[in-house]
Amino acid sequence: MLTIIDYQMGNLRSVQKAIERVGGAAEISSEPAVIAAAEKVILPGVGAFRDAIAELQERELVEPIKAAIAGGKPFLGICLGLQLLFDRSYEDGEHEGLGVIPGEVVRFDIPPPENGTLYKVPHMGWNRARFTRPDAPLLTGIDPGSHFYFVHSYYVRPRDESVVAITADYPEPFCAAIWRDNLFATQFHPEKSQAAGLKLLENFVGL
């Protein structure tokens, strides 16, 4: 069974409905034992990094998440679910993450407007992707110039750039998705990204 982790900080039903739309089946659970028994795992998330880590710790979900990844289970992080995988975040202070991927989470540092172009924070809306790891299994059948939907003020900076699977510009390039073995995570919301996002979720279901 594919399990979507419930820690009270994600648009869980939207992700579940998207999985169902591409022919998959997913349960939503906050039970460590259910997550430990899952065949595939999705860690969604919307909100503040500090609160999210606190919820994962209080619900005793940290170890099941790490075990699922270490055990080779297909794992997908979405938005905040990507950021939580890193060592630390500088959102409203400094907070330790799950430490699965070396690196940090930082806020957009937007330069003054040039040529009348104003970049606001949060970065919200559609943005064109650039595939740096087109061989990633979740990108099969997706146009490399596809647009995905973003809503975020912070982005990840992996220490090892080889894990970066997708980048986007705002206005400078930033990491929009990572891939390492069985672990894939996106800063954008595939469940809100229409055909390209649904294809990515379909690929995940098919792993």
C-alpha positions as CSV (number, residue, x, y, z in Angstrom):
1,M,0.0,0.0,0.0
2,L,1.1,3.6,-0.7
3,T,0.9,5.6,2.5
4,I,0.7,9.4,2.8
5,I,2.0,10.6,6.1
6,D,-0.4,12.7,8.1
7,Y,1.3,15.1,10.6
8,Q,-1.4,17.8,10.4
9,M,0.6,20.0,7.9
10,G,-0.3,18.9,4.4
11,N,-3.0,19.1,1.8
12,L,-3.4,15.3,2.3
13,R,-6.7,14.8,0.4
14,S,-5.5,16.6,-2.6
15,V,-2.5,14.3,-2.9
16,Q,-4.6,11.3,-2.3
17,K,-7.1,12.3,-5.0
18,A,-4.3,12.9,-7.4
19,I,-2.9,9.4,-6.7
20,E,-6.3,7.9,-7.3
21,R,-6.7,9.9,-10.5
22,V,-3.6,8.2,-12.0
23,G,-4.8,4.8,-11.0
24,G,-3.2,4.3,-7.7
25,A,-4.5,3.7,-4.2
26,A,-3.3,5.5,-1.1
27,E,-4.1,5.6,2.6
28,I,-3.5,8.5,4.9
29,S,-2.0,7.7,8.2
30,S,-0.1,9.1,11.2
31,E,0.6,5.7,12.7
32,P,4.3,4.7,12.8
33,A,3.5,1.0,12.4
34,V,1.4,1.7,9.2
35,I,4.2,3.8,7.7
36,A,6.7,1.2,8.6
37,A,4.6,-1.4,6.7
38,A,4.0,0.7,3.7
39,E,5.3,-0.3,0.3
40,K,5.7,3.4,-0.9
41,V,5.6,6.6,1.2
42,I,4.7,10.2,0.4
43,L,5.7,13.0,2.8
44,P,3.7,16.1,1.8
45,G,3.7,19.4,3.7
46,V,2.6,23.0,3.8
47,G,3.6,25.4,6.6
48,A,6.5,26.2,8.9
49,F,9.6,24.0,9.1
50,R,9.9,24.3,12.9
51,D,6.3,23.2,13.5
52,A,6.6,20.3,11.0
53,I,9.7,18.9,12.7
54,A,8.0,19.2,16.1
55,E,4.9,17.3,14.8
56,L,7.0,14.5,13.3
57,Q,8.9,14.1,16.6
58,E,5.8,14.2,18.7
59,R,4.0,11.6,16.6
60,E,7.2,9.4,16.6
61,L,7.4,9.5,12.8
62,V,11.0,10.4,12.4
63,E,12.4,6.9,12.6
64,P,9.8,5.3,10.3
65,I,10.6,7.9,7.7
66,K,14.3,7.4,7.9
67,A,13.8,3.6,7.9
68,A,11.6,3.7,4.8
69,I,14.3,5.7,2.9
70,A,17.2,3.6,4.2
71,G,15.3,0.4,3.4
72,G,14.9,1.3,-0.3
73,K,11.2,2.0,-0.4
74,P,10.0,4.4,-3.0
75,F,9.7,7.7,-1.2
76,L,8.4,11.1,-2.4
77,G,8.6,14.4,-0.5
78,I,6.5,17.3,-1.6
79,C,7.2,21.0,-0.9
80,L,7.8,21.2,2.9
81,G,8.3,17.4,2.6
82,L,11.4,18.1,0.5
83,Q,12.8,20.7,2.9
84,L,12.4,18.5,6.0
85,L,14.8,15.9,4.5
86,F,17.7,18.3,4.8
87,D,20.1,19.0,7.7
88,R,18.7,22.3,8.8
89,S,16.4,25.2,7.9
90,Y,16.9,28.9,8.6
91,E,13.2,29.7,8.6
92,D,12.4,31.8,11.7
93,G,15.7,30.9,13.3
94,E,17.8,27.7,12.9
95,H,16.1,24.3,13.1
96,E,17.5,20.8,12.6
97,G,15.8,18.7,9.9
98,L,15.8,14.9,9.3
99,G,19.4,15.0,8.0
100,V,18.7,12.5,5.2
101,I,20.2,14.9,2.5
102,P,23.2,17.0,3.5
103,G,22.4,20.7,3.0
104,E,20.2,23.5,4.2
105,V,17.0,25.4,3.6
106,V,17.3,29.1,3.0
107,R,15.0,32.0,2.1
108,F,15.0,33.6,-1.3
109,D,17.3,36.6,-1.4
110,I,15.7,38.6,-4.2
111,P,17.7,41.5,-5.8
112,P,16.1,44.9,-6.6
113,P,13.9,44.9,-9.7
114,E,15.7,45.1,-13.0
115,N,14.0,46.1,-16.3
116,G,10.7,46.4,-14.5
117,T,10.6,42.8,-13.3
118,L,9.5,42.4,-9.7
119,Y,10.1,39.0,-8.0
120,K,7.9,38.6,-4.9
121,V,8.4,36.3,-1.9
122,P,6.7,33.9,-1.6
123,H,7.4,32.5,-5.0
124,M,3.9,31.5,-6.1
125,G,2.6,30.2,-9.4
126,W,3.8,28.4,-12.5
127,N,7.5,28.0,-13.3
128,R,9.3,26.3,-16.1
129,A,11.5,23.3,-15.1
130,R,14.9,22.4,-16.3
131,F,15.8,18.7,-16.0
132,T,19.4,18.2,-14.8
133,R,18.8,14.4,-14.2
134,P,16.5,13.5,-17.1
135,D,17.1,9.8,-16.4
136,A,15.3,10.1,-13.1
137,P,12.5,7.4,-13.2
138,L,9.8,9.9,-12.1
139,L,10.5,12.1,-15.1
140,T,9.9,9.5,-17.7
141,G,7.4,10.7,-20.3
142,I,7.4,14.3,-19.1
143,D,8.4,17.2,-21.4
144,P,11.7,18.7,-20.1
145,G,10.2,22.2,-20.6
146,S,7.1,21.5,-18.5
147,H,5.8,24.0,-16.0
148,F,5.0,23.1,-12.4
149,Y,3.2,24.9,-9.6
150,F,5.2,26.4,-6.7
151,V,4.2,28.1,-3.4
152,H,7.3,28.7,-1.2
153,S,9.5,31.3,0.4
154,Y,12.4,29.0,1.1
155,Y,14.3,26.6,-1.1
156,V,16.9,23.8,-0.5
157,R,20.6,24.0,-1.2
158,P,22.0,20.4,-1.3
159,R,25.7,20.1,-0.4
160,D,26.0,17.4,-3.1
161,E,24.7,19.0,-6.4
162,S,24.6,15.5,-8.0
163,V,21.2,14.9,-6.2
164,V,19.6,17.9,-8.0
165,A,17.1,16.5,-10.6
166,I,15.2,19.6,-11.6
167,T,16.0,23.4,-11.4
168,A,14.0,26.4,-12.0
169,D,14.7,30.2,-12.0
170,Y,13.5,32.8,-9.5
171,P,15.3,34.8,-10.8
172,E,18.5,32.8,-10.2
173,P,18.5,29.0,-10.6
174,F,17.3,27.0,-7.5
175,C,16.8,23.3,-6.8
176,A,13.2,22.4,-7.6
177,A,13.6,18.6,-7.1
178,I,16.1,16.0,-5.9
179,W,16.7,12.3,-6.7
180,R,18.9,9.8,-5.0
181,D,18.2,6.1,-5.5
182,N,14.7,5.4,-4.1
183,L,14.3,9.0,-2.8
184,F,12.6,11.7,-4.9
185,A,11.3,15.0,-3.6
186,T,9.9,18.2,-5.3
187,Q,9.7,21.8,-4.2
188,F,6.7,22.2,-6.5
189,H,3.3,20.6,-5.9
190,P,2.8,17.8,-8.5
191,E,-0.8,17.3,-7.4
192,K,-1.5,20.9,-8.5
193,S,0.7,20.8,-11.7
194,Q,-1.9,19.4,-14.1
195,A,-0.7,16.9,-16.7
196,A,3.1,17.0,-15.9
197,G,2.5,16.7,-12.2
198,L,0.0,13.8,-12.6
199,K,2.5,12.0,-14.9
200,L,5.2,12.3,-12.2
201,L,2.8,10.8,-9.6
202,E,1.8,8.1,-12.1
203,N,5.5,7.2,-12.5
204,F,5.8,7.1,-8.7
205,V,2.8,4.8,-8.4
206,G,4.4,2.5,-11.1
207,L,7.7,2.1,-9.4
